[in-house]
Amino acid sequence: MSCKLISVPFELGQPVAGCALGPEALKNAGLGEALQDLGHDVDDLGAIPAPEPRAVPDHPNRLKHLREVSAWIEAIAAKAYEASADGLPIFLGGDHSISAGSVSGLARRAAEQGKPFFVLWMDAHSDLHTLNTTTSGNLHGVPLAYLAGMPGFDGYFPPLAAPLVQEHVCILGLRSVDKAEKDALAASQFRAYDMSDIDRRGVAPLLESFLQEVRDADGLLHVSFDIDFLDPSLVPGVGTPVQGGATFREAHLAMEMLHESGLVTSLDVVELNPTLDENGRTAALANELVSSLFGKTITGKKRVA
């Protein structure tokens, strides 16, 4: 497989300095070499250059770094569209606002190919605030609302070529959802699983049901992996930790299932903050999980169902 590493050193979508260093931390921990050892071709495309802030009107809500976030979304979307023409793009963030760009560019490519586009959003947070409902003003909390074409983004974020179909989105690992987001979820067609769902039913049945839908539709699957999907006891290097997250075994199983499905066509890895990490263990664990998504197994043998 031809893997394209794309660094997105952007952190202004959230309030804690440091996650702009995430891409280099992941690469320094050996991500590229691990993928090569698994037999993949790896092309490191380097970092997307910082764009000039985008000219957008003032917003009545207190939104932080709106012009910068909007410009990065536009730049990342263009890169995602370009890179997805002939390989599997892996976007290394950076905060989760970068996925507003990566997913929008990939959705455009899928629409032009006439392929249904699906997204697995692995995250403690739903990221379903609009520009009007966010109370923090931190724009890493809005990308999924924007991507699904929810109201309030016109004139502020770049126009969407292909909004997500809500039924084609699965949010996995939720445990921090405020009232506005709960209302949005209740009114939506998103498939959303919180940690209670995982505890009661297990990762495998939940994920397999979604993967079967992608398979039946002959769709393309993007995985947006926010490292705070995991329990903070495992990953200290995140800026918005939430107790009660996925265990390593649950995350590892999910990644193995994604690999075995053969459906994944693109990936985000976001919200690693190496300044908060302990001896690089968050970066190392993230790399281990990404390696599992790309075929690393315990025995080295292909798993038989």
ChimeraX attribute file (.defattr): number of C-alpha atoms within 10 A of each C-alpha:
attribute: neighborCount
match mode: 1-to-1
recipient: residues
	/A:1	13
	/A:2	15
	/A:3	22
	/A:4	22
	/A:5	23
	/A:6	23
	/A:7	26
	/A:8	27
	/A:9	22
	/A:10	27
	/A:11	24
	/A:12	22
	/A:13	23
	/A:14	23
	/A:15	16
	/A:16	15
	/A:17	15
	/A:18	22
	/A:19	28
	/A:20	23
	/A:21	22
	/A:22	29
	/A:23	30
	/A:24	21
	/A:25	21
	/A:26	24
	/A:27	19
	/A:28	14
	/A:29	20
	/A:30	16
	/A:31	23
	/A:32	21
	/A:33	15
	/A:34	19
	/A:35	22
	/A:36	16
	/A:37	12
	/A:38	16
	/A:39	13
	/A:40	16
	/A:41	16
	/A:42	19
	/A:43	15
	/A:44	15
	/A:45	12
	/A:46	13
	/A:47	15
	/A:48	15
	/A:49	12
	/A:50	13
	/A:51	15
	/A:52	12
	/A:53	14
	/A:54	18
	/A:55	13
	/A:56	15
	/A:57	10
	/A:58	11
	/A:59	12
	/A:60	8
	/A:61	13
	/A:62	15
	/A:63	18
	/A:64	16
	/A:65	15
	/A:66	24
	/A:67	18
	/A:68	19
	/A:69	26
	/A:70	24
	/A:71	22
	/A:72	26
	/A:73	25
	/A:74	22
	/A:75	21
	/A:76	26
	/A:77	25
	/A:78	17
	/A:79	18
	/A:80	25
	/A:81	20
	/A:82	15
	/A:83	21
	/A:84	18
	/A:85	12
	/A:86	10
	/A:87	17
	/A:88	20
	/A:89	28
	/A:90	25
	/A:91	24
	/A:92	28
	/A:93	29
	/A:94	29
	/A:95	31
	/A:96	29
	/A:97	28
	/A:98	32
	/A:99	29
	/A:100	28
	/A:101	29
	/A:102	28
	/A:103	31
	/A:104	29
	/A:105	26
	/A:106	28
	/A:107	29
	/A:108	21
	/A:109	21
	/A:110	21
	/A:111	14
	/A:112	11
	/A:113	9
	/A:114	10
	/A:115	14
	/A:116	17
	/A:117	26
	/A:118	29
	/A:119	26
	/A:120	22
	/A:121	25
	/A:122	25
	/A:123	25
	/A:124	28
	/A:125	24
	/A:126	27
	/A:127	23
	/A:128	26
	/A:129	27
	/A:130	24
	/A:131	27
	/A:132	16
	/A:133	15
	/A:134	20
	/A:135	14
	/A:136	13
	/A:137	22
	/A:138	20
	/A:139	27
	/A:140	25
	/A:141	24
	/A:142	27
	/A:143	24
	/A:144	26
	/A:145	24
	/A:146	25
	/A:147	24
	/A:148	20
	/A:149	18
	/A:150	17
	/A:151	11
	/A:152	14
	/A:153	18
	/A:154	12
	/A:155	11
	/A:156	19
	/A:157	22
	/A:158	21
	/A:159	15
	/A:160	21
	/A:161	14
	/A:162	20
	/A:163	19
	/A:164	23
	/A:165	16
	/A:166	18
	/A:167	13
	/A:168	19
	/A:169	22
	/A:170	22
	/A:171	21
	/A:172	26
	/A:173	28
	/A:174	24
	/A:175	19
	/A:176	16
	/A:177	17
	/A:178	14
	/A:179	10
	/A:180	15
	/A:181	22
	/A:182	15
	/A:183	12
	/A:184	18
	/A:185	16
	/A:186	11
	/A:187	9
	/A:188	13
	/A:189	14
	/A:190	17
	/A:191	16
	/A:192	19
	/A:193	18
	/A:194	19
	/A:195	19
	/A:196	13
	/A:197	15
	/A:198	20
	/A:199	10
	/A:200	8
	/A:201	11
	/A:202	13
	/A:203	22
	/A:204	13
	/A:205	11
	/A:206	18
	/A:207	19
	/A:208	15
	/A:209	11
	/A:210	18
	/A:211	23
	/A:212	13
	/A:213	14
	/A:214	21
	/A:215	15
	/A:216	9
	/A:217	13
	/A:218	13
	/A:219	20
	/A:220	20
	/A:221	26
	/A:222	25
	/A:223	22
	/A:224	23
	/A:225	22
	/A:226	23
	/A:227	29
	/A:228	27
	/A:229	26
	/A:230	27
	/A:231	19
	/A:232	20
	/A:233	13
	/A:234	16
	/A:235	25
	/A:236	24
	/A:237	27
	/A:238	26
	/A:239	22
	/A:240	16
	/A:241	19
	/A:242	18
	/A:243	14
	/A:244	17
	/A:245	24
	/A:246	25
	/A:247	15
	/A:248	15
	/A:249	11
	/A:250	15
	/A:251	19
	/A:252	19
	/A:253	18
	/A:254	21
	/A:255	22
	/A:256	20
	/A:257	21
	/A:258	21
	/A:259	18
	/A:260	18
	/A:261	15
	/A:262	14
	/A:263	19
	/A:264	22
	/A:265	19
	/A:266	23
	/A:267	24
	/A:268	23
	/A:269	27
	/A:270	28
	/A:271	31
	/A:272	32
	/A:273	30
	/A:274	26
	/A:275	19
	/A:276	18
	/A:277	16
	/A:278	12
	/A:279	11
	/A:280	19
	/A:281	16
	/A:282	25
	/A:283	28
	/A:284	19
	/A:285	17
	/A:286	22
	/A:287	21
	/A:288	19
	/A:289	20
	/A:290	23
	/A:291	22
	/A:292	24
	/A:293	24
	/A:294	23
	/A:295	22
	/A:296	21
	/A:297	15
	/A:298	9
	/A:299	7
	/A:300	9
	/A:301	9
	/A:302	11
	/A:303	11
	/A:304	5
	/A:305	4
